[in-house]
Structures are given as structure tokens and as C-alpha cells.
Amino acid sequence: MYTVYDFDGSGNGYKVWLLLHFLGEKYERVRTNILEGETHTDDFLKINPIGKIPALMLEDGRCLPESNAIMHYLAEGTPWLPSDRFAHAQVLSWTYFEQYSHEPNIAVLRFWRHFLTMTPELEALAPEKEKKSHAALAVMEMQLSHTDWLVGNGPTIADIALYAYTHVADEGGISLADYPGINRWIERFASLPNYVPITYHD
């Protein structure tokens, strides 16, 4: 059985155990409080030297960090990762987009405003994060205004990667009101069999 080390409310952790739900795989969650420094303890650093969640522990004791790499590993050989070479690369492209253009803005704003107390220093940085958040959403909207999913005719790990923080963007002060394609996609995604919300507690 897999073990997932994550933090309640983390979109990156959510990606991993949501995919496990979709795949019908059994797993155990180990909550690791990043706000209290639990990812920097000696015990945790033995699991993941990067000092971040999520981390996936395999049954043989090997550990894999980084949410999108974990999803790629878990989805191999399933419909969540296309076997077609070009579609596979498209999925990877969206996951890179998520990590470089989407997550550093939408997820960071959510972390600041949902989990921390905003300081004048953070408030000064927020407008630029908001601008870049909407730029990332505009790219998604351009795709989802004419397709049901980001790649191909069904959901892939690209959708999971971008759904995780997009659907809670309002918790970081980012409105989705001007993105009808994204909103239809969010509704479509949340209706998938075995879907569970980010607030799910096992």
C-alpha cells in the first residue's frame, strides 16, 4: 500500500491522493504540518531530503517527491496518461506550465491569504502575483473554451495538476467569474466517478 505524506489543504498533496482515488488504489495519508516545520525534521528529511510535501512512499520503501512526478509514476499504463507519444508530451507540457506559470502565483496567493496572516511585505507582492495568476488562467481559458479537457477527449493528470489550485483560486483572492470555459471544466471534473474534494478526510 502507498503512503502519502502531505499537508491538509495542500493542492500539491491533493493531486496525489485524488489520483489514487480515481485509480481505486489503497493508500495511507500521513499529515505533515508545514506550518510547524515538520517537513524539516530529521525523520522527514530521511523520507524526502527536499524537505517538502507531498512525498509518496512505495511498498518497498522507496520514496518519490514532487506532485507531478508522482502522478506521472502512478498514471503510467492508465487512461490518465495517454500512450500516444504526442498526447503524452502535451500532458507533460501542461504539468510544466502548472509548475512554472500557474502554481507559483495562484497557489502562492492562496497560501498567503488562506494559511498565513498577510503582512505589508506580502501585500506589496500580491498585485504582481494576481496579474500573473490571471495570465495563467487566460491560457487555460483559451484551451477550455473549445475543449472539454486539456488534452484529448478525456481527463488526464494534466487536468488534475491544474484543477488542484484553480478550483480554490478564490481562497487566494482570484475570481474565476470571467472564465466560463474554466468553470464548465471545474464542474465537469467534480462530477467524475470517485472524485473527492480537497477537504476530504479519510
C-alpha positions as CSV (number, residue, x, y, z in Angstrom):
1,M,0.0,0.0,0.0
2,Y,1.2,3.5,-0.8
3,T,1.9,6.1,1.9
4,V,1.3,9.8,1.0
5,Y,2.9,12.4,3.1
6,D,1.0,15.7,2.8
7,F,-0.5,18.7,4.5
8,D,-4.2,19.2,4.8
9,G,-5.4,21.7,2.2
10,S,-2.3,21.4,0.0
11,G,-3.2,21.4,-3.6
12,N,0.0,19.5,-4.4
13,G,-0.8,16.8,-1.9
14,Y,-4.4,16.7,-3.2
15,K,-3.2,15.9,-6.7
16,V,-1.6,12.7,-5.4
17,W,-4.3,11.2,-3.3
18,L,-7.1,12.4,-5.7
19,L,-5.4,10.4,-8.5
20,L,-5.1,7.4,-6.1
21,H,-8.9,7.7,-5.6
22,F,-9.6,7.8,-9.3
23,L,-7.4,4.8,-9.8
24,G,-9.0,2.9,-6.9
25,E,-5.7,2.4,-5.2
26,K,-5.4,2.0,-1.4
27,Y,-3.2,4.4,0.4
28,E,-2.4,5.8,3.8
29,R,-2.1,9.6,4.4
30,V,0.5,10.9,6.9
31,R,-0.3,14.5,7.7
32,T,2.8,16.6,7.9
33,N,2.3,20.2,9.2
34,I,4.4,22.5,7.1
35,L,3.4,25.5,9.2
36,E,5.1,23.9,12.2
37,G,8.2,22.9,10.4
38,E,7.5,19.2,10.4
39,T,9.0,18.8,6.9
40,H,12.4,19.9,8.2
41,T,12.7,17.4,11.0
42,D,15.4,14.7,10.7
43,D,12.8,12.0,10.4
44,F,11.1,13.6,7.5
45,L,14.3,14.6,5.7
46,K,15.2,10.9,5.7
47,I,11.9,10.4,3.7
48,N,12.4,13.4,1.4
49,P,15.7,15.3,1.6
50,I,14.0,18.2,-0.3
51,G,12.0,18.9,2.8
52,K,8.7,19.3,1.1
53,I,5.4,17.6,0.7
54,P,4.0,15.7,-1.0
55,A,6.1,12.6,-0.9
56,L,5.0,9.1,-2.0
57,M,6.4,6.1,-0.2
58,L,6.2,2.9,-2.2
59,E,5.7,-0.5,-0.6
60,D,9.4,-1.3,-1.0
61,G,10.4,1.8,0.9
62,R,11.5,3.9,-2.0
63,C,10.2,7.5,-1.9
64,L,9.2,9.8,-4.7
65,P,8.8,13.6,-4.3
66,E,7.2,16.2,-6.4
67,S,3.5,16.0,-7.1
68,N,3.6,15.9,-10.9
69,A,6.3,13.3,-11.0
70,I,4.3,11.2,-8.5
71,M,1.2,11.5,-10.7
72,H,3.3,10.5,-13.8
73,Y,4.5,7.4,-12.0
74,L,1.1,6.4,-10.8
75,A,-0.7,7.1,-14.1
76,E,1.7,5.1,-16.3
77,G,-0.3,2.5,-18.1
78,T,-3.7,4.0,-17.3
79,P,-6.0,6.3,-19.2
80,W,-4.8,9.2,-17.0
81,L,-1.6,9.3,-19.1
82,P,-2.0,8.9,-22.8
83,S,0.1,6.2,-24.6
84,D,0.2,8.3,-27.8
85,R,3.6,10.0,-27.9
86,F,2.4,13.5,-28.8
87,A,-0.5,13.5,-26.4
88,H,1.8,12.2,-23.6
89,A,4.1,15.2,-24.3
90,Q,1.1,17.6,-24.3
91,V,0.3,16.3,-20.8
92,L,3.8,16.9,-19.7
93,S,3.7,20.4,-21.2
94,W,0.6,21.3,-19.2
95,T,2.2,20.0,-16.0
96,Y,5.3,22.1,-16.6
97,F,3.1,25.1,-17.3
98,E,1.3,24.4,-13.9
99,Q,4.6,24.4,-12.0
100,Y,6.2,27.4,-13.7
101,S,3.3,29.8,-14.6
102,H,0.3,28.7,-12.5
103,E,1.3,27.3,-9.2
104,P,3.9,30.0,-8.3
105,N,1.1,32.6,-8.5
106,I,-2.3,31.1,-7.8
107,A,-1.1,28.6,-5.2
108,V,1.2,31.1,-3.5
109,L,-1.5,33.7,-3.2
110,R,-3.8,31.1,-1.7
111,F,-1.1,30.0,0.8
112,W,-0.5,33.6,1.8
113,R,-4.2,34.5,2.2
114,H,-5.6,31.2,3.4
115,F,-2.9,29.9,5.7
116,L,-0.9,32.9,6.8
117,T,-1.6,36.4,8.1
118,M,-0.9,38.9,5.3
119,T,1.9,41.4,6.1
120,P,2.7,44.7,4.4
121,E,5.5,42.9,2.6
122,L,3.2,40.2,1.2
123,E,0.6,42.8,0.3
124,A,3.2,44.6,-1.8
125,L,4.0,41.5,-3.7
126,A,0.3,40.5,-4.2
127,P,-0.6,42.6,-7.3
128,E,2.1,41.1,-9.4
129,K,1.0,37.6,-8.3
130,E,-2.6,38.5,-9.2
131,K,-1.5,39.7,-12.7
132,K,0.4,36.5,-13.4
133,S,-2.4,34.4,-12.0
134,H,-4.9,35.9,-14.5
135,A,-2.3,35.5,-17.3
136,A,-2.1,31.7,-16.5
137,L,-5.9,31.4,-16.3
138,A,-6.2,33.1,-19.7
139,V,-4.1,30.4,-21.2
140,M,-6.3,27.7,-19.7
141,E,-9.4,29.5,-20.8
142,M,-8.2,29.7,-24.4
143,Q,-7.9,25.9,-24.4
144,L,-11.0,25.1,-22.3
145,S,-13.3,27.4,-24.2
146,H,-13.4,24.9,-27.0
147,T,-12.4,21.5,-25.5
148,D,-13.8,19.6,-22.5
149,W,-10.3,18.6,-21.2
150,L,-6.8,19.9,-21.5
151,V,-5.5,17.0,-23.7
152,G,-7.6,14.7,-25.8
153,N,-11.1,13.5,-25.2
154,G,-10.9,12.6,-21.5
155,P,-9.3,13.7,-18.3
156,T,-5.6,13.2,-17.7
157,I,-3.1,14.1,-15.0
158,A,-2.8,17.5,-16.7
159,D,-6.4,18.2,-15.6
160,I,-5.6,17.0,-12.1
161,A,-2.5,19.2,-11.9
162,L,-4.3,22.3,-12.9
163,Y,-7.6,21.6,-11.2
164,A,-6.0,21.3,-7.7
165,Y,-5.3,25.0,-7.3
166,T,-7.6,26.5,-9.9
167,H,-10.8,25.4,-8.2
168,V,-9.8,27.1,-5.0
169,A,-8.3,30.2,-6.6
170,D,-10.9,32.3,-4.8
171,E,-9.2,31.4,-1.5
172,G,-6.3,33.5,-2.7
173,G,-8.5,36.3,-3.9
174,I,-8.5,35.3,-7.6
175,S,-12.0,35.4,-9.1
176,L,-12.9,32.9,-11.8
177,A,-16.0,34.9,-12.8
178,D,-14.6,35.9,-16.2
179,Y,-13.6,32.3,-17.2
180,P,-16.7,30.4,-18.4
181,G,-14.6,27.6,-20.0
182,I,-12.7,27.0,-16.8
183,N,-15.9,27.0,-14.8
184,R,-17.5,24.4,-17.0
185,W,-14.4,22.3,-16.8
186,I,-14.4,22.6,-13.0
187,E,-18.0,21.3,-12.9
188,R,-17.2,18.5,-15.3
189,F,-14.1,17.5,-13.3
190,A,-16.0,17.4,-10.0
191,S,-18.6,15.1,-11.5
192,L,-16.1,12.4,-12.3
193,P,-16.6,8.9,-10.7
194,N,-14.6,8.6,-7.4
195,Y,-14.0,12.3,-7.2
196,V,-13.4,13.6,-3.6
197,P,-13.0,17.3,-2.6
198,I,-9.8,18.9,-1.3
199,T,-11.4,18.9,2.1
200,Y,-11.9,15.1,2.2
201,H,-10.7,13.4,5.3
202,D,-10.0,9.6,5.2
